[in-house]
Amino acid sequence: MSPFSLENSGYVYADYNATAPISENVKKSIFEVLLKQTLNPSSLHKRGQEARKILQDARDNIRDAIGVPSDKEIVFTSGATEANNLVMRGIAGYLHVISAIEHPSILNSARNPYIIPVNQEGIVDFLELEKILSELKGNKAIVSVMMANNETGVIQPVKEIAEIAHKFGAICHTDTAQSVGKIKVNMEDLGVDLLTLSAHKFGGVAGSGVLIFNKELAIEPIIIGGGQEKGFRGGTENIVAIAGLSAALQNIPDLLSKMDEVKELRDQLECELLNLASDIRIFGKNSKRLPNTSFIHMPGVKSDVQLMHFDLNHIAVSNGSACSSGKVEPSHVLLAMGATKEQAECSIRISIGPETKPQDIKKIVDCWYNIYKKNTLEYMASSS
């Protein structure tokens, strides 16, 4: 049985921000492509033509799903991480201006970046952004700020950030990996020059991502090969995963229609936890957030201890970014928001989705409170 098959399994999946369940129409689409067996879009024969049609249909679906203007190029990558690396490493001669809460694929690929701080609610400081760009005026610069944070769910005012970037002659990139399928994403409305996304965050399979960018930008490939993807990304395209991405995009209206119910469950979860333990902190609670995400501090209880207890009770949660969940360092996102090291080390992310049921919320709350009672009361006694 799939770990996402919640009914009758007793398993509660609350780690949607790590990866979302693969949707049924995506599974069907992938199976149909696999049956074709031999699909290389670089081949000139009939099978190659079929593969190229899959690619073109996927590009058309991307344009329709997230409002991609006609002057933008669409390149398929292995995921948002590679797409973000292509932004940071493939565009020469630009200085990098990034927020303090970016995904590691931006933080670790940017070259000597200027860091935009965030406030305690996780929102980019506009005055500091303007100050940085004013000091850099006369230089080419890329401003990169994610649309929604993968750990806290805090949504950034990307449209306003893009306007500020353009006012100072910079270009603007946003990573929408956590946003697509949870909130409305429209590239034209956002006004950004570059946008990245990842299929497995909204019902596709891991292995397919997208970079969208202004056609006049000179981007050099970071993966050198046979000139696929109009020379921007070498290597035979992952037709199976791209077909899955294309199918997943068609589910976005349905996903968005369910987000009000998801938010109600998320708010219920937070309300019940705050009633049980007033000394906890929910990061970004006063900011506009993704409707499915809570990042919660439990005083004195390390996140790995919490995760172990949740896992033993057949509940999947996370201590933050799945890309760095094996590390022992505290969340850089929480530290950037002014959290103490203890708070950053003792927080977990609960990210639910359309398949989450009220009984799942009850199970999560009960498990959380059992951990809290056992460990926190012991911590308070030892500290007194």
C-alpha positions as CSV (number, residue, x, y, z in Angstrom):
1,M,0.0,0.0,0.0
2,S,1.2,3.5,-0.9
3,P,2.3,5.6,2.2
4,F,-0.1,8.2,0.8
5,S,-3.1,5.8,0.9
6,L,-4.4,7.2,4.1
7,E,-7.8,5.5,4.4
8,N,-7.8,2.2,6.3
9,S,-4.0,2.4,6.7
10,G,-3.8,4.2,10.0
11,Y,-0.9,6.2,8.5
12,V,-1.1,10.0,8.6
13,Y,1.0,11.8,6.0
14,A,1.7,15.4,7.0
15,D,4.8,16.2,5.0
16,Y,3.3,17.5,1.7
17,N,6.0,20.2,1.5
18,A,8.6,17.5,1.1
19,T,6.6,15.8,-1.7
20,A,3.0,15.6,-2.6
21,P,1.2,12.4,-3.5
22,I,1.3,11.4,-7.1
23,S,-2.1,12.1,-8.6
24,E,-4.0,9.4,-10.4
25,N,-4.1,11.1,-13.8
26,V,-0.3,11.5,-13.5
27,K,0.1,7.8,-12.9
28,K,-2.1,7.1,-16.0
29,S,-0.1,9.5,-18.1
30,I,3.2,8.1,-17.1
31,F,2.0,4.5,-17.8
32,E,0.9,5.5,-21.3
33,V,4.3,7.0,-22.0
34,L,6.1,4.0,-20.6
35,L,4.1,1.7,-22.9
36,K,5.6,3.6,-25.9
37,Q,9.0,2.4,-24.7
38,T,11.2,4.3,-27.1
39,L,10.8,8.1,-26.9
40,N,13.7,10.4,-27.6
41,P,12.7,13.9,-28.8
42,S,16.0,14.4,-30.6
43,S,15.2,11.5,-33.0
44,L,13.8,12.4,-36.4
45,H,11.6,9.4,-36.8
46,K,7.9,9.0,-35.9
47,R,8.7,8.0,-32.3
48,G,10.9,11.1,-31.9
49,Q,8.0,13.3,-33.2
50,E,5.7,11.7,-30.6
51,A,8.2,12.7,-27.9
52,R,8.5,16.2,-29.2
53,K,4.8,16.6,-29.1
54,I,4.8,15.6,-25.4
55,L,7.3,18.3,-24.8
56,Q,5.4,20.9,-26.7
57,D,2.1,20.0,-25.0
58,A,3.8,20.3,-21.6
59,R,5.1,23.7,-22.5
60,D,1.6,24.8,-23.6
61,N,0.2,23.5,-20.4
62,I,2.7,25.4,-18.3
63,R,1.9,28.6,-20.1
64,D,-1.8,28.1,-19.5
65,A,-1.5,27.0,-15.9
66,I,0.7,29.8,-14.5
67,G,0.2,32.6,-17.0
68,V,3.6,32.5,-18.8
69,P,3.9,35.5,-21.2
70,S,4.8,34.8,-24.8
71,D,8.2,36.5,-24.5
72,K,9.4,33.8,-22.0
73,E,11.4,30.7,-22.7
74,I,10.6,27.4,-21.0
75,V,13.4,24.9,-20.3
76,F,12.9,21.5,-18.6
77,T,15.3,20.5,-15.9
78,S,15.6,17.6,-13.4
79,G,13.9,19.7,-10.7
80,A,13.7,23.1,-9.1
81,T,17.2,22.6,-7.6
82,E,18.8,22.4,-11.0
83,A,16.7,25.2,-12.4
84,N,17.7,27.4,-9.5
85,N,21.4,26.5,-10.1
86,L,20.9,27.4,-13.7
87,V,19.7,30.9,-12.6
88,M,22.6,31.4,-10.2
89,R,25.4,29.8,-12.3
90,G,24.2,30.1,-15.9
91,I,23.9,33.9,-16.1
92,A,27.3,35.5,-16.2
93,G,28.2,39.0,-15.1
94,Y,25.3,39.5,-12.6
95,L,25.6,40.2,-8.9
96,H,23.4,38.0,-6.7
97,V,20.9,39.5,-4.2
98,I,19.0,36.9,-2.3
99,S,16.8,36.6,0.8
100,A,18.2,35.1,4.0
101,I,15.5,32.4,3.9
102,E,16.1,30.9,0.4
103,H,16.2,27.2,-0.4
104,P,19.7,25.7,-0.2
105,S,19.7,25.4,-4.0
106,I,19.8,29.2,-4.1
107,L,21.9,29.9,-1.0
108,N,24.6,27.4,-2.0
109,S,24.8,28.2,-5.7
110,A,24.8,32.0,-5.4
111,R,28.2,33.6,-5.7
112,N,29.1,36.0,-2.9
113,P,25.5,37.0,-2.5
114,Y,24.2,40.2,-0.9
115,I,21.7,38.9,1.7
116,I,18.3,40.6,2.2
117,P,17.2,40.2,5.8
118,V,13.7,39.3,6.9
119,N,11.6,40.4,9.9
120,Q,10.4,38.2,12.7
121,E,7.4,37.1,10.6
122,G,9.6,36.0,7.8
123,I,8.9,38.9,5.3
124,V,11.7,40.4,3.2
125,D,12.8,43.9,4.4
126,F,12.0,46.2,1.6
127,L,14.1,49.1,2.9
128,E,17.2,46.8,3.1
129,L,16.5,45.5,-0.4
130,E,16.3,49.1,-1.7
131,K,19.5,50.0,0.2
132,I,21.4,47.0,-1.3
133,L,20.2,47.8,-4.9
134,S,20.9,51.5,-4.5
135,E,24.5,50.7,-3.5
136,L,24.8,48.3,-6.5
137,K,23.3,50.7,-9.0
138,G,25.3,50.6,-12.2
139,N,26.0,46.9,-11.8
140,K,23.9,44.1,-13.3
141,A,22.1,42.2,-10.5
142,I,19.6,39.4,-10.0
143,V,17.2,39.5,-7.1
144,S,16.1,36.1,-6.1
145,V,13.3,35.7,-3.5
146,M,11.1,32.6,-3.2
147,M,7.4,33.0,-3.5
148,A,6.6,30.9,-0.4
149,N,9.0,29.4,2.1
150,N,9.2,25.7,2.2
151,E,9.6,25.6,6.0
152,T,7.3,28.3,7.4
153,G,5.0,28.7,4.5
154,V,5.4,32.5,4.6
155,I,4.4,34.1,1.3
156,Q,6.6,36.9,0.0
157,P,5.2,40.0,-1.8
158,V,7.0,39.0,-5.0
159,K,5.2,41.4,-7.2
160,E,6.3,44.4,-5.1
161,I,9.9,42.9,-4.9
162,A,10.0,42.6,-8.7
163,E,8.9,46.2,-9.0
164,I,11.7,47.4,-6.6
165,A,14.2,45.3,-8.5
166,H,13.2,46.8,-11.9
167,K,13.2,50.3,-10.4
168,F,17.0,49.9,-9.8
169,G,17.6,48.1,-13.1
170,A,17.9,44.6,-11.7
171,I,16.1,41.5,-12.9
172,C,14.0,39.3,-10.6
173,H,13.7,35.6,-10.1
174,T,11.3,33.7,-7.9
175,D,11.3,30.0,-6.8
176,T,7.6,28.8,-6.9
177,A,8.3,25.2,-6.0
178,Q,6.2,25.4,-2.8
179,S,3.5,27.7,-4.3
180,V,2.2,25.9,-7.4
181,G,-1.0,24.0,-6.5
182,K,-1.3,25.7,-3.1
183,I,-1.8,29.3,-4.0
184,K,-2.4,31.1,-7.3
185,V,0.7,31.6,-9.4
186,N,0.6,33.8,-12.4
187,M,4.0,34.8,-13.9
188,E,2.7,37.7,-15.9
189,D,1.0,39.2,-12.8
190,L,4.1,38.7,-10.6
191,G,6.2,40.6,-13.1
192,V,9.3,38.5,-12.6
193,D,11.9,37.8,-15.2
194,L,12.7,34.2,-14.2
195,L,10.6,31.6,-12.4
196,T,11.3,28.0,-11.3
197,L,9.0,25.2,-10.3
198,S,9.1,21.4,-9.5
199,A,6.6,18.8,-10.5
200,H,6.7,16.6,-7.4
201,K,5.4,19.4,-5.2
202,F,2.0,19.4,-6.9
203,G,1.3,15.8,-7.9
204,G,3.9,15.0,-10.5
205,V,7.0,12.8,-10.0
206,A,10.4,13.8,-8.8
207,G,12.8,14.3,-11.7
208,S,11.1,17.1,-13.6
209,G,11.4,20.8,-13.0
210,V,11.2,24.0,-15.1
211,L,13.0,27.3,-15.6
212,I,11.1,30.1,-17.3
213,F,13.0,33.2,-18.3
214,N,13.1,36.2,-20.6
215,K,14.3,35.1,-24.0
216,E,16.8,38.0,-24.3
217,L,18.7,36.7,-21.2
218,A,22.0,35.1,-22.1
219,I,22.0,31.8,-20.2
220,E,24.9,29.4,-20.5
221,P,24.2,25.7,-19.8
222,I,25.6,24.2,-16.6
223,I,25.0,20.7,-18.0
224,I,26.8,20.3,-21.3
225,G,25.6,17.8,-23.8
226,G,24.1,17.5,-27.2
227,G,22.3,20.8,-27.3
228,Q,18.9,19.7,-26.1
229,E,16.4,22.2,-24.7
230,K,17.5,24.8,-27.3
231,G,21.1,24.5,-26.0
232,F,20.2,25.5,-22.4
233,R,20.3,22.1,-20.9
234,G,22.2,19.1,-22.3
235,G,20.9,15.5,-21.9
236,T,18.0,13.6,-23.3
237,E,14.8,15.0,-21.8
238,N,13.0,12.9,-19.1
239,I,9.9,12.4,-21.2
240,V,8.2,10.2,-18.6
241,A,8.6,12.8,-15.8
242,I,7.7,15.7,-18.1
243,A,4.5,14.0,-19.2
244,G,3.7,13.6,-15.5
245,L,4.4,17.3,-14.9
246,S,2.1,18.1,-17.8
247,A,-0.7,16.0,-16.4
248,A,-0.2,17.4,-12.9
249,L,-0.6,20.9,-14.1
250,Q,-4.2,20.1,-15.2
251,N,-5.0,19.3,-11.6
252,I,-4.1,22.8,-10.3
253,P,-7.7,24.3,-10.4
254,D,-9.0,21.3,-8.4
255,L,-6.1,21.6,-5.9
256,L,-6.7,25.3,-5.4
257,S,-10.4,24.8,-4.9
258,K,-9.6,22.5,-1.9
259,M,-7.2,24.9,-0.2
260,D,-9.9,26.7,1.9
261,E,-10.7,23.3,3.5
262,V,-7.0,22.6,4.0
263,K,-6.6,26.0,5.7
264,E,-9.5,25.3,8.0
265,L,-7.8,22.0,9.1
266,R,-4.4,23.8,9.5
267,D,-6.0,26.6,11.6
268,Q,-7.8,24.0,13.7
269,L,-4.5,22.2,14.4
270,E,-2.8,25.4,15.5
271,C,-5.7,26.5,17.6
272,E,-5.9,23.2,19.5
273,L,-2.1,23.2,20.1
274,L,-2.1,26.8,21.4
275,N,-4.9,25.9,23.7
276,L,-3.0,22.9,25.0
277,A,0.4,24.7,25.3
278,S,0.6,28.5,25.4
279,D,4.4,28.5,25.5
280,I,4.8,27.2,22.0
281,R,5.6,29.4,18.9
282,I,4.1,29.1,15.5
283,F,6.6,30.8,13.1
284,G,5.1,33.3,10.6
285,K,1.7,32.9,12.2
286,N,0.9,36.6,11.7
287,S,2.0,36.6,8.0
288,K,0.2,35.5,5.0
289,R,1.2,31.8,4.7
290,L,0.5,28.7,2.5
291,P,-2.8,27.3,3.7
292,N,-1.3,23.9,4.6
293,T,1.9,24.7,6.5
294,S,2.7,25.1,10.3
295,F,6.3,25.3,11.7
296,I,5.9,24.8,15.5
297,H,8.4,25.2,18.3
298,M,8.0,22.7,21.3
299,P,10.2,24.1,24.1
300,G,13.1,21.9,25.2
301,V,12.3,19.0,22.8
302,K,14.7,18.5,19.9
303,S,13.1,18.1,16.5
304,D,14.6,14.6,16.0
305,V,13.0,13.4,19.3
306,Q,9.7,14.7,18.1
307,L,10.1,13.1,14.7
308,M,10.9,9.8,16.2
309,H,7.8,9.8,18.4
310,F,5.6,10.9,15.4
311,D,7.1,8.2,13.3
312,L,6.5,5.5,15.9
313,N,2.8,6.7,15.9
314,H,2.6,6.3,12.1
315,I,2.6,10.1,11.4
316,A,5.0,11.7,8.9
317,V,6.1,15.2,9.7
318,S,9.4,17.0,9.1
319,N,12.0,19.2,10.9
320,G,12.1,21.6,7.9
321,S,13.5,21.3,4.4
322,A,13.6,17.7,3.2
323,C,16.8,18.5,1.3
324,S,18.6,19.1,4.6
325,S,16.7,16.9,7.1
326,G,19.7,14.7,7.6
327,K,21.7,17.6,9.0
328,V,21.9,18.5,12.7
329,E,22.2,22.3,12.1
330,P,19.3,24.4,13.2
331,S,17.0,25.9,10.5
332,H,18.7,28.9,8.8
333,V,15.1,30.1,8.1
334,L,14.2,30.3,11.7
335,L,17.5,31.9,12.7
336,A,17.0,34.5,10.0
337,M,13.6,35.3,11.6
338,G,15.2,36.0,15.0
339,A,14.6,32.6,16.6
340,T,17.0,31.4,19.2
341,K,19.2,28.4,18.5
342,E,17.0,26.4,21.0
343,Q,13.9,27.3,19.1
344,A,15.4,26.4,15.8
345,E,16.5,23.1,17.1
346,C,13.2,22.2,18.7
347,S,10.7,22.9,15.9
348,I,8.9,20.7,13.4
349,R,7.0,21.4,10.2
350,I,3.6,20.0,9.7
351,S,2.4,20.3,6.1
352,I,-1.0,18.8,5.2
353,G,-2.9,18.5,2.0
354,P,-6.2,17.8,0.3
355,E,-6.2,14.2,1.5
356,T,-5.9,15.2,5.1
357,K,-9.0,14.4,7.2
358,P,-10.3,15.8,10.5
359,Q,-9.4,12.6,12.3
360,D,-5.8,13.0,11.0
361,I,-5.6,16.4,12.7
362,K,-6.9,14.8,15.9
363,K,-4.2,12.1,15.7
364,I,-1.5,14.7,15.1
365,V,-2.6,16.9,18.0
366,D,-2.9,13.9,20.4
367,C,0.6,12.7,19.5
368,W,2.1,16.2,19.7
369,Y,0.6,16.8,23.2
370,N,1.8,13.4,24.4
371,I,5.3,14.3,23.4
372,Y,4.9,17.8,25.0
373,K,3.7,16.4,28.3
374,K,6.3,13.8,28.6
375,N,9.4,15.8,27.5
376,T,8.5,19.4,28.1
377,L,7.4,19.0,31.7
378,E,10.6,17.0,32.4
379,Y,12.6,19.9,30.8
380,M,10.8,22.5,32.9
381,A,11.4,20.5,36.1
382,S,15.1,20.1,35.3
383,S,15.4,23.9,34.5
384,S,13.7,25.0,37.7
